[in-house]
Amino acid sequence: MRGRGRDHHDVIVIGAGVVGVATAYALADRGAAVCIVDGAEGPGRGASFANGAQLSYAYADALAAPALIAKLPALALGLDPLFRLKLAPEAGFYAWLAAFLRNMTCSRFQRNTREVLQLALESQEQMQALQKRRPIAFSHAVPGKMHLHYSEEALRAAEATVALKRRHGVRQDILSAREAISIEPALAQVRGLVGVIYSPDDAVGDARLFCETLLEVCRQDLGVETRFASEVTKIVRKDGWRVSVAGGEVLAAPRLVLCAGEESRIIARTLGLKLPIQPVKGYSFTAPPGPDAPMISLTDTQRKLVFCRLGAKVRVAGLAELGASSRAVDPKRAQLLRGLAREALPAVANYEAVESEWAGLRPMTPNSQPIIRWVDSHLGLNTGHGMLGWTLAMGSGARLARAMPALGA
Ligand SMILES: Cc1cc2nc3c(=O)[nH]c(=O)nc-3n(C[C@H](O)[C@H](O)[C@H](O)COP(=O)(O)OP(=O)(O)OC[C@H]3O[C@@H](n4cnc5c(N)ncnc54)[C@H](O)[C@@H]3O)c2cc1C
């Protein structure tokens, strides 16, 4: 065990979701004395809690895509139940929306996807290295993933992004429905399937469990200190940082790293920074497997749903609501998710025995690229990971730790 006692930290990390825990690990692994602080009772209680569980290394596509342009009128009129837009009163929301629209061009979509893909591949490497050095249990498996397409047109439209991925060394194939069913027989239940994009190296894992087990490694082996039920209430910058948390403790360190997910923008504002992050609410449910549950993870591209086996359970996630700020589960939306899932894959889960339903807020940037940088030698940002924070966490932590400047630089 390392660490220099409770009164000395090199870095305070705010937020113990997948990104904060991966960041604390990467910093401590490079020798920093880290204290990680979170307002929740334990790690992984925010957007990382019950997400879709996909480590989608091969699927890094930006949300702002040319294909979304045709859907804008329906979106604006609230006619698309899968992607809802709720106009939020704060000024930052409209600037965000304008930037999101600007990112829908073909060239920006390609650039954003390329950047995120690069980070996803770094994350895959970092995850493999972690598994070798410090194997931890979090229902991790590499079953591969299939994106289901229901028209020749949609399948052909995906060809350009498949080519882009392949240029970066990603294994990805376009398969006919018959070829796909020969690999994953559970697809026989899908009505109207035309073909799939198959990514054999994509993985799954329980993000909350990962936060808990990796943080335990951080505590035991790397001397990382933790403060839970410790919401940050005040941050003062004077000779380094003084961070006041609920309960009255004041933590001090020369460096501060913000990994507070969707709430990063609110904390950043108190530090004089405007971060282009908006919440995009999504839902998930966890159920026992049905009579024909696939081994391979599936994404229904029409209904924008992900399905996977997670340990002995099936996890299904989807829906997007831009501008929603409450984490509460709306029973109607949860019912919509269950209905869509059953319509797409009727025998995948035991829909009568759903064990838990959940909603979370994805911290989304307009270009789908997370914000990973040191503002100066004292303040780091690792946030805004949107739809893919679980996939991108390990690479993001490593990048920020690698780039940590010397104090005063
Ligand atoms: C329905 C759904 C499905 C998803 N599916 C996938 C998927 O399949 N694959 C994938 O890669 N990604 C997926 N995502 C996205 C992914 O879950 C997120 O991008 C990721 O969890 C963000 O992690 P984070 O650590 O940045 O934020 P969080 O996990 O939200 O962590 C932020 C932490 O900061 C803490 N915090 C905030 N403010 C304060 C404060 N003032 N004081 C102290 N602590 C504070 C919070 O308590 C929280 O624990 C999904 C998201 C949703 C909602």
The ligand as an ORCA input file, in Angstrom:
! r2SCAN-3c Opt
* xyz 0 1
  C     -29.394      4.498    -20.473
  C     -27.897      4.642    -20.699
  C     -27.235      3.658    -21.411
  C     -25.871      3.773    -21.659
  N     -25.219      2.751    -22.272
  C     -23.886      2.832    -22.486
  C     -23.194      1.757    -23.083
  O     -23.778      0.705    -23.353
  N     -21.866      1.904    -23.318
  C     -21.199      3.051    -23.013
  O     -20.012      3.122    -23.289
  N     -21.815      4.074    -22.386
  C     -23.145      3.992    -22.129
  N     -23.796      5.032    -21.528
  C     -23.060      6.261    -21.222
  C     -22.244      6.124    -19.952
  O     -22.980      5.443    -18.957
  C     -21.815      7.511    -19.446
  O     -21.182      8.226    -20.480
  C     -20.837      7.374    -18.288
  O     -21.412      6.627    -17.250
  C     -20.395      8.731    -17.757
  O     -19.512      8.468    -16.705
  P     -18.986      9.619    -15.769
  O     -18.067      8.997    -14.788
  O     -18.513     10.760    -16.601
  O     -20.309     10.176    -15.054
  P     -21.167      9.532    -13.818
  O     -21.161      8.050    -13.873
  O     -22.464     10.236    -13.861
  O     -20.304      9.963    -12.574
  C     -20.261     11.299    -12.123
  C     -20.151     11.278    -10.614
  O     -19.940     12.598    -10.144
  C     -20.613     12.729     -8.919
  N     -20.865     14.139     -8.658
  C     -21.545     15.024     -9.435
  N     -21.575     16.224     -8.844
  C     -20.908     16.115     -7.661
  C     -20.603     17.002     -6.592
  N     -21.000     18.305     -6.590
  N     -19.910     16.527     -5.531
  C     -19.481     15.238     -5.487
  N     -19.748     14.361     -6.468
  C     -20.451     14.788     -7.544
  C     -21.910     11.938     -9.118
  O     -22.464     11.540     -7.869
  C     -21.424     10.762     -9.941
  O     -21.113      9.634     -9.161
  C     -25.163      4.933    -21.224
  C     -25.826      5.909    -20.481
  C     -27.176      5.772    -20.215
  C     -27.875      6.826    -19.389
*
